Structures are given as C-alpha cells and as structure tokens.
Amino acid sequence: MQDITKVGIFTSGGDAPGMNACIRAAVRTALYAGKAVTGIYHGYQGMIDGNFWEMNSRSVSNIIQLGGTILKTARCDAFRTKEGRQLAYDNLKAAGIDGLIAIGGDGTFTGAEVFSREHDIPVVCVPGTIDNDLYGSDFTLGYDTATNTVIEAIDKIRDTAASHDRLFFVEVMGRDSGCIALNAGIAGGAEAILLPEKNTAIEELCKMLEGAAKGNKSSTIVIVAEGEANGGAYHVAKEVKARFNFYDTKVTILGHLQRGGSPSSFDRVLASRLGFAAVRHLFAGANRVMVGLWGNEIRTTPLEEALGNKAFKLSEDMLEMMDVLSI
C-alpha cells in the first residue's frame, strides 16, 4: 500500500452526537503524524462536488462539546452509480487525498466498501449512529447521548402523567434496533416496552396495562421503538384506547430531538478513542475496516463482516428484567 500523505475525513448519513469529537481526534492525530488533512463537506456528495476544506489543528478547536457535525452530512444518490463514484475519485485524486476516514452508519460503510474496492483507495470507518446497530462495536457514537436524552424526556413525561393519571405512549428512534427503547425504558421505569426484536401483540400489551390499572398505578408509560411491528406509537395508542376507554391516552413522538445536543462524557471519550485509532490503523496499512469498542479495547472489523452480520441480540437478562420490574 502506498504511503498516505493526505487524509480525507467525512461524515455521512444521519448525524450523531460525538461526530465532532471524532473529527477533532482524527484531524489532530493525522497532523501529529505529519500528514495533511482535508475535510470533505456533505459526505459523498461533497466528494462529487469537490467541496473540500484544508484543515489544521485550529480547524477543530472548541467543537468537542458540539452536537451534529461541522463537516455536514447529506444523502447522495449519485454516489450509488459508477459514474458518480468515478467523479468522486477524480476529485479526491486531484486534491491529493490518498486515504479516507468515514464516520457514519451502515449506508456510509456500504458506500465506502464499494468505493475502496473500485478505486483502490484505503478507508477506515468509525461507527457514528444513535441506533447502536452495527456489528463490531459494543457502542456506536451518539447512542449514549440519545439514550440519556430519551430518559430525560421520560422523566418529564412521568411528572405530568402522574399528575393526571394518564397513559403515555412514547415513540423513540432506533430504526430496526430496540437498544434505545430497551435501555431508556428500563432506566425510565416504563411499564411496557415494545421492541422490533420482541414481537408483542396488542392483546399482550393490554394484559400488561390491565395489570397496571389493577395495581393502582398513578401513571403508565409505554415505550415504543420506531421499528416495532405494531405500526408505531399512534397506531398502538389507538388500538389500546379502543379497549380501555377509562385511560386518558397521550402520544409523544420524540423524533429528531434524540439526535441533537451536546455529547455525553462517554460519547466524547469514545469518539476521541475511535478517531485516534482510525487514523493510526489507516497509517498502519488497514483498509476497509471499522474501528469499534469491544469491552474496553479498540479492535477492527472488516467492513464486509460488519455489514454482513446483525449487530447483536438484546440481552436476555434485560428482556426478562423489563417484564419483572414493570409490575
């Protein structure tokens, strides 16, 4: 593999708290090694448009605490075509970029894997998504912050739910992963949690709620993961209300609130470790791999393996605990 002289760094897909901390770590690690760094605005679209920014150490000052991404992000249909990828490569080559650090989720990784194979440009990826749904890392950037945001919202909803004896359905993000829903639901004391990984029928949920009502609970909160099979919080609430007309039912969709905000201490440290490790592995000859946290160690996983495996099953202990603690 050729010696890398200039690193291109970009973020792609959905933003996640901690991306800026990762950019900061990657930029400064590359500069410390005596390499040049170019920021690529708007991900793959920026490659096609040639939207580049020559970065120095001060370019990433005072960003570790910021949510979102200073390099911006965008969807890019043109990059799905060979012609689009060829144009992106030509622009990178003209700018002298000979190695890439990609921060994003599985869509970002899929693009990076195809692009690297077609044009023989080395790339190391960092998992940046609140969904925590990538194989090869116990945690992804933004997941901890998003979960804490949900818990804070649940606590506030609980106050008003208890004041009015209400039943609240709270829908949280996560796509096809129930990680945010399960962890936030347990931490927030939810009476029920509907997950993509666990098929809970409306009838089963109604039995749980009937038990809560008989137990004279002053408030009831049901967490619904957005990828759950019953059709989302509004549909579930409508079905439940038809069976229990004595409940004053409310629905809260937390939405993109979960993706914003200052990253937690955990996400800042994780982002710094992964950004640092990604650049180090790139310079050591790694290609088409993802850096991730296994236990307390940073390890690499081939992109093909990271994309080809389901992230992981939710803890059976936590799934059992979810039912036990809700009585």
SENUKE-550337 format. One record per residue (C-alpha): chain; residue in three letters; z, x, y. Coordinates in nm, 2 decimals, padded with zeros to 4 digits. Layout:
<recs>
+-------+------+--------+--------+--------+
| kelum | tivo |     pz |     px |     py |
+-------+------+--------+--------+--------+
|     A |  ALA |      Z |      X |      Y |
...
+-------+------+--------+--------+--------+
</recs>
This chain:
<recs>
+-------+------+--------+--------+--------+
| kelum | tivo |     pz |     px |     py |
+-------+------+--------+--------+--------+
|     A |  MET |  00.00 |  00.00 |  00.00 |
|     A |  GLN | -00.09 |  00.12 |  00.35 |
|     A |  ASP |  00.19 |  00.24 |  00.58 |
|     A |  ILE |  00.28 | -00.05 |  00.81 |
|     A |  THR |  00.27 |  00.03 |  01.18 |
|     A |  LYS |  00.29 | -00.32 |  01.34 |
|     A |  VAL |  00.48 | -00.62 |  01.21 |
|     A |  GLY |  00.38 | -00.98 |  01.30 |
|     A |  ILE |  00.66 | -01.23 |  01.30 |
|     A |  PHE |  00.61 | -01.61 |  01.30 |
|     A |  THR |  00.79 | -01.94 |  01.23 |
|     A |  SER |  00.61 | -02.23 |  01.07 |
|     A |  GLY |  00.68 | -02.59 |  00.96 |
|     A |  GLY |  01.00 | -02.77 |  01.06 |
|     A |  ASP |  01.23 | -02.58 |  01.29 |
|     A |  ALA |  01.58 | -02.50 |  01.17 |
|     A |  PRO |  01.90 | -02.36 |  01.34 |
|     A |  GLY |  01.92 | -01.99 |  01.27 |
|     A |  MET |  01.54 | -01.91 |  01.31 |
|     A |  ASN |  01.61 | -01.74 |  01.64 |
|     A |  ALA |  01.88 | -01.53 |  01.49 |
|     A |  CYS |  01.64 | -01.43 |  01.22 |
|     A |  ILE |  01.37 | -01.34 |  01.46 |
|     A |  ARG |  01.62 | -01.13 |  01.66 |
|     A |  ALA |  01.73 | -00.94 |  01.34 |
|     A |  ALA |  01.37 | -00.88 |  01.22 |
|     A |  VAL |  01.24 | -00.76 |  01.56 |
|     A |  ARG |  01.52 | -00.52 |  01.61 |
|     A |  THR |  01.52 | -00.39 |  01.25 |
|     A |  ALA |  01.14 | -00.31 |  01.29 |
|     A |  LEU |  01.19 | -00.15 |  01.63 |
|     A |  TYR |  01.48 |  00.06 |  01.50 |
|     A |  ALA |  01.24 |  00.19 |  01.23 |
|     A |  GLY |  00.99 |  00.30 |  01.50 |
|     A |  LYS |  00.74 |  00.02 |  01.43 |
|     A |  ALA |  00.57 | -00.21 |  01.68 |
|     A |  VAL |  00.64 | -00.58 |  01.67 |
|     A |  THR |  00.42 | -00.88 |  01.76 |
|     A |  GLY |  00.54 | -01.23 |  01.79 |
|     A |  ILE |  00.29 | -01.50 |  01.68 |
|     A |  TYR |  00.33 | -01.82 |  01.87 |
|     A |  HIS |  00.29 | -02.16 |  01.69 |
|     A |  GLY |  00.27 | -02.01 |  01.34 |
|     A |  TYR | -00.06 | -02.02 |  01.16 |
|     A |  GLN | -00.22 | -02.20 |  01.45 |
|     A |  GLY | -00.12 | -01.90 |  01.67 |
|     A |  MET | -00.30 | -01.67 |  01.43 |
|     A |  ILE | -00.62 | -01.87 |  01.46 |
|     A |  ASP | -00.59 | -01.89 |  01.84 |
|     A |  GLY | -00.49 | -01.52 |  01.88 |
|     A |  ASN | -00.17 | -01.63 |  02.06 |
|     A |  PHE |  00.03 | -01.31 |  02.03 |
|     A |  TRP |  00.33 | -01.16 |  02.22 |
|     A |  GLU |  00.41 | -00.79 |  02.21 |
|     A |  MET |  00.79 | -00.78 |  02.16 |
|     A |  ASN |  01.06 | -00.53 |  02.24 |
|     A |  SER |  01.44 | -00.53 |  02.20 |
|     A |  ARG |  01.49 | -00.73 |  02.52 |
|     A |  SER |  01.25 | -01.00 |  02.40 |
|     A |  VAL |  01.52 | -01.12 |  02.17 |
|     A |  SER |  01.82 | -01.09 |  02.39 |
|     A |  ASN |  02.05 | -01.39 |  02.42 |
|     A |  ILE |  01.88 | -01.60 |  02.15 |
|     A |  ILE |  02.12 | -01.57 |  01.86 |
|     A |  GLN |  02.30 | -01.88 |  01.97 |
|     A |  LEU |  01.99 | -02.09 |  02.03 |
|     A |  GLY |  01.86 | -02.36 |  01.80 |
|     A |  GLY |  01.49 | -02.42 |  01.75 |
|     A |  THR |  01.25 | -02.12 |  01.76 |
|     A |  ILE |  01.14 | -01.91 |  02.06 |
|     A |  LEU |  00.81 | -01.85 |  01.87 |
|     A |  LYS |  00.74 | -02.22 |  01.85 |
|     A |  THR |  00.60 | -02.39 |  01.54 |
|     A |  ALA |  00.31 | -02.61 |  01.46 |
|     A |  ARG |  00.12 | -02.77 |  01.17 |
|     A |  CYS | -00.22 | -02.62 |  01.12 |
|     A |  ASP | -00.49 | -02.80 |  00.92 |
|     A |  ALA | -00.75 | -02.53 |  01.00 |
|     A |  PHE | -00.54 | -02.27 |  00.81 |
|     A |  ARG | -00.60 | -02.47 |  00.49 |
|     A |  THR | -00.96 | -02.37 |  00.50 |
|     A |  LYS | -01.11 | -02.03 |  00.40 |
|     A |  GLU | -01.28 | -02.01 |  00.74 |
|     A |  GLY | -00.96 | -02.07 |  00.93 |
|     A |  ARG | -00.78 | -01.80 |  00.73 |
|     A |  GLN | -01.06 | -01.56 |  00.78 |
|     A |  LEU | -01.04 | -01.61 |  01.16 |
|     A |  ALA | -00.66 | -01.57 |  01.14 |
|     A |  TYR | -00.71 | -01.24 |  00.96 |
|     A |  ASP | -00.97 | -01.11 |  01.20 |
|     A |  ASN | -00.73 | -01.18 |  01.49 |
|     A |  LEU | -00.44 | -01.01 |  01.32 |
|     A |  LYS | -00.66 | -00.71 |  01.24 |
|     A |  ALA | -00.79 | -00.69 |  01.60 |
|     A |  ALA | -00.43 | -00.69 |  01.72 |
|     A |  GLY | -00.33 | -00.41 |  01.48 |
|     A |  ILE | -00.09 | -00.62 |  01.28 |
|     A |  ASP | -00.07 | -00.50 |  00.92 |
|     A |  GLY |  00.24 | -00.67 |  00.78 |
|     A |  LEU |  00.39 | -01.02 |  00.82 |
|     A |  ILE |  00.74 | -01.17 |  00.83 |
|     A |  ALA |  00.71 | -01.55 |  00.78 |
|     A |  ILE |  01.01 | -01.78 |  00.84 |
|     A |  GLY |  00.98 | -02.14 |  00.72 |
|     A |  GLY |  00.98 | -02.37 |  00.41 |
|     A |  ASP |  00.76 | -02.42 |  00.11 |
|     A |  GLY |  00.45 | -02.51 |  00.31 |
|     A |  THR |  00.48 | -02.19 |  00.51 |
|     A |  PHE |  00.53 | -01.99 |  00.18 |
|     A |  THR |  00.22 | -02.16 |  00.02 |
|     A |  GLY |  00.01 | -02.05 |  00.32 |
|     A |  ALA |  00.15 | -01.70 |  00.32 |
|     A |  GLU |  00.09 | -01.66 | -00.06 |
|     A |  VAL | -00.27 | -01.77 | -00.04 |
|     A |  PHE | -00.34 | -01.57 |  00.28 |
|     A |  SER | -00.19 | -01.25 |  00.14 |
|     A |  ARG | -00.39 | -01.27 | -00.18 |
|     A |  GLU | -00.72 | -01.34 |  00.00 |
|     A |  HIS | -00.69 | -01.07 |  00.26 |
|     A |  ASP | -00.45 | -00.81 |  00.11 |
|     A |  ILE | -00.20 | -00.82 |  00.39 |
|     A |  PRO |  00.16 | -00.78 |  00.29 |
|     A |  VAL |  00.40 | -01.06 |  00.37 |
|     A |  VAL |  00.77 | -01.12 |  00.32 |
|     A |  CYS |  00.92 | -01.47 |  00.37 |
|     A |  VAL |  01.25 | -01.60 |  00.49 |
|     A |  PRO |  01.37 | -01.95 |  00.38 |
|     A |  GLY |  01.42 | -02.15 |  00.70 |
|     A |  THR |  01.47 | -02.52 |  00.64 |
|     A |  ILE |  01.76 | -02.75 |  00.67 |
|     A |  ASP |  01.67 | -02.91 |  00.33 |
|     A |  ASN |  01.81 | -02.63 |  00.12 |
|     A |  ASP |  01.53 | -02.70 | -00.13 |
|     A |  LEU |  01.39 | -02.35 | -00.21 |
|     A |  TYR |  01.43 | -02.17 | -00.53 |
|     A |  GLY |  01.56 | -01.82 | -00.49 |
|     A |  SER |  01.84 | -01.87 | -00.23 |
|     A |  ASP |  02.17 | -02.04 | -00.26 |
|     A |  PHE |  02.14 | -02.14 |  00.11 |
|     A |  THR |  01.84 | -02.17 |  00.35 |
|     A |  LEU |  01.86 | -02.12 |  00.73 |
|     A |  GLY |  01.98 | -02.43 |  00.91 |
|     A |  TYR |  02.13 | -02.61 |  00.61 |
|     A |  ASP |  02.49 | -02.53 |  00.70 |
|     A |  THR |  02.44 | -02.63 |  01.07 |
|     A |  ALA |  02.26 | -02.95 |  00.98 |
|     A |  THR |  02.54 | -03.05 |  00.73 |
|     A |  ASN |  02.80 | -02.99 |  01.00 |
|     A |  THR |  02.61 | -03.20 |  01.24 |
|     A |  VAL |  02.60 | -03.48 |  00.99 |
|     A |  ILE |  02.97 | -03.45 |  00.92 |
|     A |  GLU |  03.05 | -03.47 |  01.29 |
|     A |  ALA |  02.84 | -03.79 |  01.32 |
|     A |  ILE |  03.00 | -03.94 |  01.01 |
|     A |  ASP |  03.35 | -03.88 |  01.16 |
|     A |  LYS |  03.25 | -04.06 |  01.49 |
|     A |  ILE |  03.09 | -04.35 |  01.30 |
|     A |  ARG |  03.40 | -04.38 |  01.09 |
|     A |  ASP |  03.61 | -04.44 |  01.41 |
|     A |  THR |  03.40 | -04.74 |  01.51 |
|     A |  ALA |  03.36 | -04.86 |  01.15 |
|     A |  ALA |  03.74 | -04.87 |  01.11 |
|     A |  SER |  03.78 | -05.05 |  01.44 |
|     A |  HIS |  03.55 | -05.33 |  01.35 |
|     A |  ASP |  03.58 | -05.34 |  00.96 |
|     A |  ARG |  03.21 | -05.26 |  00.94 |
|     A |  LEU |  02.99 | -05.13 |  00.66 |
|     A |  PHE |  02.77 | -04.84 |  00.79 |
|     A |  PHE |  02.46 | -04.70 |  00.62 |
|     A |  VAL |  02.39 | -04.35 |  00.75 |
|     A |  GLU |  02.05 | -04.20 |  00.66 |
|     A |  VAL |  02.03 | -03.82 |  00.66 |
|     A |  MET |  01.74 | -03.57 |  00.62 |
|     A |  GLY |  01.66 | -03.35 |  00.33 |
|     A |  ARG |  01.32 | -03.47 |  00.21 |
|     A |  ASP |  01.34 | -03.47 | -00.17 |
|     A |  SER |  01.67 | -03.28 | -00.17 |
|     A |  GLY |  02.01 | -03.45 | -00.16 |
|     A |  CYS |  02.20 | -03.14 | -00.06 |
|     A |  ILE |  02.28 | -03.25 |  00.29 |
|     A |  ALA |  02.37 | -03.60 |  00.18 |
|     A |  LEU |  02.60 | -03.49 | -00.11 |
|     A |  ASN |  02.79 | -03.23 |  00.08 |
|     A |  ALA |  02.82 | -03.42 |  00.41 |
|     A |  GLY |  02.91 | -03.74 |  00.22 |
|     A |  ILE |  03.19 | -03.57 |  00.03 |
|     A |  ALA |  03.32 | -03.39 |  00.34 |
|     A |  GLY |  03.30 | -03.71 |  00.54 |
|     A |  GLY |  03.48 | -03.92 |  00.28 |
|     A |  ALA |  03.18 | -04.16 |  00.22 |
|     A |  GLU |  03.24 | -04.45 | -00.02 |
|     A |  ALA |  02.89 | -04.40 | -00.17 |
|     A |  ILE |  02.61 | -04.15 | -00.16 |
|     A |  LEU |  02.25 | -04.23 | -00.26 |
|     A |  LEU |  02.06 | -03.93 | -00.37 |
|     A |  PRO |  01.70 | -03.85 | -00.48 |
|     A |  GLU |  01.84 | -03.66 | -00.78 |
|     A |  LYS |  02.05 | -03.96 | -00.90 |
|     A |  ASN |  01.89 | -04.30 | -00.93 |
|     A |  THR |  02.14 | -04.55 | -00.80 |
|     A |  ALA |  02.03 | -04.91 | -00.84 |
|     A |  ILE |  02.12 | -05.16 | -00.57 |
|     A |  GLU |  02.33 | -05.35 | -00.83 |
|     A |  GLU |  02.53 | -05.04 | -00.90 |
|     A |  LEU |  02.59 | -04.98 | -00.53 |
|     A |  CYS |  02.70 | -05.34 | -00.48 |
|     A |  LYS |  02.96 | -05.29 | -00.76 |
|     A |  MET |  03.10 | -04.99 | -00.57 |
|     A |  LEU |  03.11 | -05.18 | -00.24 |
|     A |  GLU |  03.28 | -05.48 | -00.41 |
|     A |  GLY |  03.55 | -05.24 | -00.54 |
|     A |  ALA |  03.59 | -05.10 | -00.19 |
|     A |  ALA |  03.63 | -05.45 | -00.05 |
|     A |  LYS |  03.89 | -05.54 | -00.31 |
|     A |  GLY |  04.07 | -05.22 | -00.23 |
|     A |  ASN |  04.12 | -05.35 |  00.13 |
|     A |  LYS |  03.93 | -05.05 |  00.29 |
|     A |  SER |  03.92 | -05.08 |  00.66 |
|     A |  SER |  03.58 | -04.91 |  00.68 |
|     A |  THR |  03.30 | -04.83 |  00.44 |
|     A |  ILE |  03.03 | -04.57 |  00.49 |
|     A |  VAL |  02.73 | -04.52 |  00.26 |
|     A |  ILE |  02.52 | -04.20 |  00.30 |
|     A |  VAL |  02.15 | -04.25 |  00.21 |
|     A |  ALA |  01.93 | -03.94 |  00.16 |
|     A |  GLU |  01.58 | -04.00 |  00.31 |
|     A |  GLY |  01.41 | -03.92 | -00.02 |
|     A |  GLU |  01.63 | -04.17 | -00.21 |
|     A |  ALA |  01.43 | -04.41 | -00.43 |
|     A |  ASN |  01.55 | -04.74 | -00.29 |
|     A |  GLY |  01.34 | -04.71 |  00.03 |
|     A |  GLY |  01.57 | -04.58 |  00.30 |
|     A |  ALA |  01.88 | -04.70 |  00.48 |
|     A |  TYR |  01.73 | -05.01 |  00.64 |
|     A |  HIS |  01.60 | -05.14 |  00.31 |
|     A |  VAL |  01.92 | -05.07 |  00.13 |
|     A |  ALA |  02.12 | -05.24 |  00.40 |
|     A |  LYS |  01.90 | -05.55 |  00.39 |
|     A |  GLU |  01.95 | -05.58 |  00.01 |
|     A |  VAL |  02.32 | -05.53 |  00.03 |
|     A |  LYS |  02.36 | -05.78 |  00.32 |
|     A |  ALA |  02.18 | -06.04 |  00.12 |
|     A |  ARG |  02.45 | -06.01 | -00.15 |
|     A |  PHE |  02.76 | -05.96 |  00.08 |
|     A |  ASN |  02.74 | -06.19 |  00.38 |
|     A |  PHE |  03.10 | -06.11 |  00.47 |
|     A |  TYR |  03.01 | -05.75 |  00.57 |
|     A |  ASP |  02.92 | -05.67 |  00.93 |
|     A |  THR |  02.64 | -05.42 |  00.84 |
|     A |  LYS |  02.51 | -05.15 |  01.06 |
|     A |  VAL |  02.25 | -04.88 |  01.01 |
|     A |  THR |  02.23 | -04.53 |  01.17 |
|     A |  ILE |  01.93 | -04.30 |  01.12 |
|     A |  LEU |  02.04 | -03.95 |  01.23 |
|     A |  GLY |  01.69 | -03.82 |  01.23 |
|     A |  HIS |  01.59 | -03.50 |  01.41 |
|     A |  LEU |  01.94 | -03.48 |  01.56 |
|     A |  GLN |  02.01 | -03.28 |  01.24 |
|     A |  ARG |  01.75 | -03.02 |  01.31 |
|     A |  GLY |  01.88 | -02.92 |  01.66 |
|     A |  GLY |  02.18 | -02.75 |  01.80 |
|     A |  SER |  02.34 | -02.41 |  01.81 |
|     A |  PRO |  02.35 | -02.25 |  01.46 |
|     A |  SER |  02.69 | -02.22 |  01.29 |
|     A |  SER |  02.85 | -01.88 |  01.23 |
|     A |  PHE |  02.74 | -01.90 |  00.87 |
|     A |  ASP |  02.37 | -01.96 |  00.97 |
|     A |  ARG |  02.38 | -01.68 |  01.23 |
|     A |  VAL |  02.51 | -01.43 |  00.98 |
|     A |  LEU |  02.28 | -01.54 |  00.70 |
|     A |  ALA |  01.98 | -01.53 |  00.94 |
|     A |  SER |  02.07 | -01.18 |  01.05 |
|     A |  ARG |  02.11 | -01.06 |  00.69 |
|     A |  LEU |  01.78 | -01.22 |  00.58 |
|     A |  GLY |  01.58 | -01.10 |  00.88 |
|     A |  PHE |  01.71 | -00.74 |  00.84 |
|     A |  ALA |  01.64 | -00.75 |  00.46 |
|     A |  ALA |  01.29 | -00.90 |  00.50 |
|     A |  VAL |  01.18 | -00.61 |  00.73 |
|     A |  ARG |  01.34 | -00.35 |  00.51 |
|     A |  HIS |  01.17 | -00.48 |  00.20 |
|     A |  LEU |  00.84 | -00.51 |  00.38 |
|     A |  PHE |  00.86 | -00.14 |  00.47 |
|     A |  ALA |  00.96 | -00.05 |  00.12 |
|     A |  GLY |  00.64 | -00.20 | -00.02 |
|     A |  ALA |  00.74 | -00.55 | -00.11 |
|     A |  ASN |  00.47 | -00.82 | -00.09 |
|     A |  ARG |  00.45 | -01.19 | -00.15 |
|     A |  VAL |  00.83 | -01.22 | -00.20 |
|     A |  MET |  01.10 | -01.43 | -00.04 |
|     A |  VAL |  01.44 | -01.28 |  00.05 |
|     A |  GLY |  01.73 | -01.50 | -00.04 |
|     A |  LEU |  02.11 | -01.51 | -00.09 |
|     A |  TRP |  02.23 | -01.50 | -00.45 |
|     A |  GLY |  02.61 | -01.52 | -00.45 |
|     A |  ASN |  02.68 | -01.26 | -00.18 |
|     A |  GLU |  02.38 | -01.04 | -00.25 |
|     A |  ILE |  02.04 | -01.05 | -00.09 |
|     A |  ARG |  01.76 | -01.05 | -00.35 |
|     A |  THR |  01.39 | -01.10 | -00.36 |
|     A |  THR |  01.20 | -01.37 | -00.55 |
|     A |  PRO |  00.82 | -01.36 | -00.59 |
|     A |  LEU |  00.66 | -01.64 | -00.39 |
|     A |  GLU |  00.48 | -01.77 | -00.69 |
|     A |  GLU |  00.82 | -01.81 | -00.86 |
|     A |  ALA |  00.99 | -01.96 | -00.55 |
|     A |  LEU |  00.72 | -02.22 | -00.52 |
|     A |  GLY |  00.69 | -02.29 | -00.89 |
|     A |  ASN |  01.05 | -02.38 | -00.95 |
|     A |  LYS |  01.26 | -02.67 | -00.84 |
|     A |  ALA |  01.53 | -02.54 | -00.62 |
|     A |  PHE |  01.83 | -02.62 | -00.83 |
|     A |  LYS |  02.02 | -02.92 | -00.96 |
|     A |  LEU |  02.31 | -03.06 | -00.77 |
|     A |  SER |  02.65 | -02.96 | -00.90 |
|     A |  GLU |  02.75 | -03.19 | -01.18 |
|     A |  ASP |  03.11 | -03.15 | -01.08 |
|     A |  MET |  03.03 | -03.26 | -00.72 |
|     A |  LEU |  02.83 | -03.56 | -00.85 |
|     A |  GLU |  03.13 | -03.67 | -01.06 |
|     A |  MET |  03.37 | -03.60 | -00.78 |
|     A |  MET |  03.16 | -03.82 | -00.55 |
|     A |  ASP |  03.25 | -04.12 | -00.76 |
|     A |  VAL |  03.61 | -04.03 | -00.83 |
|     A |  LEU |  03.71 | -03.97 | -00.47 |
|     A |  SER |  03.54 | -04.29 | -00.34 |
|     A |  ILE |  03.79 | -04.53 | -00.50 |
+-------+------+--------+--------+--------+
</recs>
